[in-house]
Amino acid sequence: MLPVSKDTLLRVVRRRSRSPAGQLKVIGIDDCAWRRNHRYASIICNLERRRVVTLLPDREPATAQAWLAAHPTISVVARDRGGGYGEAAAKALPHAVQVADRWHLMENASRAFLDAVRKSMRKIRTVIGATTINPTLLTAAERLQYEGYLRREETNAAILALSKNGIPIKQIVRHTGHSRKLVRQVVRGECTDIFRTRQSSLDLHLPWLDDQWAAGRCNGADLWRRLRARGFHGSLRVVSEWATRRRRAERADAQNLQRNPSARTIARLMTIGRDLLTKAEMVTVAAIEAGVPTLVEAREIIAEFHLMIRRKTKASLIPWIQGARASLVASFASGVAKDEAAVQAAITLPWSNGQTEGQITRLKLVRRQMYGRGKIDLLQARLIGAE
């Protein structure tokens, strides 16, 4: 309802934009994607006042270092676990305390355990009796996945044979023609799952279905009719197949163990409460714990790390690193050791990068409102405000 054009309005917003006044003491810095996997920017927030300070045009360490050097009053820098921002802060503000983001620490620890499960999949398949699969019992889609798995196993065997003869990774890549990433994963023992897990339309309704099943309602058609009344738009077949799988899972016999779970499923089963497992799942977990003790040790080490962050027990970090370096999560422990000071600060100090992550979500909302066409100066004006 203003008698001005849209271009004039945008020029006024850009002209009247300003940066927050006052000295900065505690900041959070993180990257945000202009175009995922192609182009990134950096966002800097004042954690004390919970406000965006500025947007940087990229996430290069040199750009962050130049901006940090122009603000020598900063005493605390909260960041993610990537090395770029840490290196820039160390060069520009050697006196500042760097704080690793607690959420990323927890997530990296969980991912380290998942990687440990993937490295142990051969042993897991042996101990749960899933080393052989009957192709005649597979569906058409599962048969295609199984044939692809057999082809990958032939490739893995050839790579491992060369590696056991002492041939380095670079020469294996030249000899086989496979990518360096694939060869490195095979040599390190990382394996892929036989069957892929897919998202189902029932995922949002699983808690309700579990409650109904516990109450004794085990008829698939009846559950489907009740779900339709709750707004479910799927077919009867989807619910009937879920009920059939659930009924079979209640019977803990040898046939239930022949189907090989995925690494992600095994990691979930080994880390959730026993009261949430079915009988077949409890037998599977017990078999894995008895047959792969190194995986149990890795789970306990990761659980100890999570507990250390929750309880803020800084003194336990160095002994934890020493113990974890001899386990399946040694790579994660080495990363924590390299960033030991920032991890200790994350355990003891109240600052973290959660506020910055929230501002990134706000930035994404603003960009969507502008149909993804806003330049960095206009986005900064909208995020920070005008005079």
Buried (B, 14 or more C-beta within 10 A) or exposed (E): EEEEEEEEEBEEBBEEBEEEEEEBBBBBBBBBEBEEEEEBBBBBBBBBEEBBBBBBBBBBBEBBBEBBEEBEEBEBBBBBBBBBBBBBBBBBBEEBBBBBBBBBBBEBBBBBBBBBBBBBBEBBBEBBBBEEBEEEEBEEEBBEBBEEBEEBEEBBEBBBEBBEEEBEBEEBBEEBEBEEEBBBBBBBBBBBBBBEEEEEEBEEBEEBBEEBBEEEBBBBEEBBEBBEEEEBEBEBEBBBBBBEEBEBBEEBEEEBBBBBBBBEBBBBBBBEEEEEBBEBBBBBBEBBBEBBEBBBBBBEBBEBBBEBBEEEBBEBBEEBBEBBBEBBBBEBBEBBBEBEBBBBBBBEBEBBBBBBBEBBEEBEEEBEEEEEEBEEBBBBBBBBBEE
